[in-house]
């Protein structure tokens, strides 16, 4: 019997893979909420999903980070350094931006 449901993460990764423009919006929204309760975990999950959509091994290689270390850094218990965060974003073809809070 086929199960029509699938894990949320799998669906998000598929959307991110199919629509690269969605990556920008998705990470911007996660970053916007990062200072709220649970926001840090949501941001790590979003970064992990983006890396999975582009291929975790490829992102790790381009970032110069061992794949296992990247998985740990982006895990719910992860605490990536700024160096790791910037390397992952760069490897994914992204840059961190800043704008004035309203």
C-alpha positions in Angstrom: 0.0 0.0 0.0 1.3 3.4 -0.9 1.5 6.0 1.8 0.7 9.4 0.2 2.2 11.3 3.2 5.8 12.1 3.6 8.0 13.8 6.2 7.8 17.6 6.2 11.6 17.9 5.8 11.5 15.8 2.7 8.8 18.0 1.1 10.7 21.2 1.9 14.0 19.8 0.5 12.2 18.9 -2.7 10.7 22.4 -3.0 14.1 24.0 -2.3 15.6 21.7 -5.0 13.0 22.5 -7.6 12.8 26.3 -7.0 16.2 28.0 -6.2 14.4 31.4 -5.8 12.5 29.8 -2.9 15.8 29.3 -1.1 16.2 33.1 -0.7 12.7 33.6 0.7 12.9 30.6 3.0 16.2 31.5 4.6 15.2 35.2 4.9 12.1 34.2 6.7 14.0 31.8 9.0 16.6 34.5 9.7 13.9 37.0 10.5 12.5 34.7 13.2 15.9 33.6 14.6 15.7 35.8 17.7 12.3 34.4 18.7 11.7 31.3 20.8 12.6 28.3 18.7 13.9 30.5 16.0 17.5 29.4 16.3 16.5 25.8 15.8 14.3 26.7 12.8 17.2 28.6 11.2 19.5 25.6 11.7 16.8 23.3 10.2 16.4 25.7 7.2 20.2 25.8 6.6 20.3 22.0 6.8 17.4 21.7 4.3 19.1 24.0 1.9 22.3 22.0 2.2 20.4 18.8 1.6 18.6 20.2 -1.4 21.9 21.1 -3.0 23.7 18.0 -1.8 25.2 17.8 1.7 28.5 16.3 0.4 28.9 19.0 -2.3 28.1 21.8 0.2 30.6 20.4 2.7 33.3 20.1 0.0 32.8 23.6 -1.3 32.7 25.0 2.2 35.9 23.1 3.1 34.2 21.3 6.0 34.1 17.5 6.6 30.6 16.3 5.8 30.1 14.8 9.3 31.1 18.1 10.8 28.6 19.9 8.7 25.8 17.5 9.8 26.8 18.1 13.4 26.9 21.9 13.0 23.5 22.0 11.4 21.9 19.5 13.7 19.3 20.6 16.3 22.1 20.6 18.9 24.5 22.3 16.6 26.1 25.6 17.3 28.0 26.6 14.1 30.7 29.2 14.3 30.4 32.3 12.2 33.1 30.9 10.0 31.1 27.8 9.4 27.9 29.7 8.8 29.5 32.0 6.2 31.2 29.0 4.5 28.0 27.1 4.2 26.1 30.1 2.9 28.9 30.8 0.4 29.0 27.2 -0.7 25.2 27.4 -1.3 25.7 30.5 -3.5 24.3 32.8 -0.8 25.5 35.8 1.3 24.4 37.0 4.6 22.7 40.4 4.5 21.7 43.1 6.9 18.9 45.6 6.8 17.6 48.1 9.3 14.9 46.9 11.6 11.6 48.7 11.4 
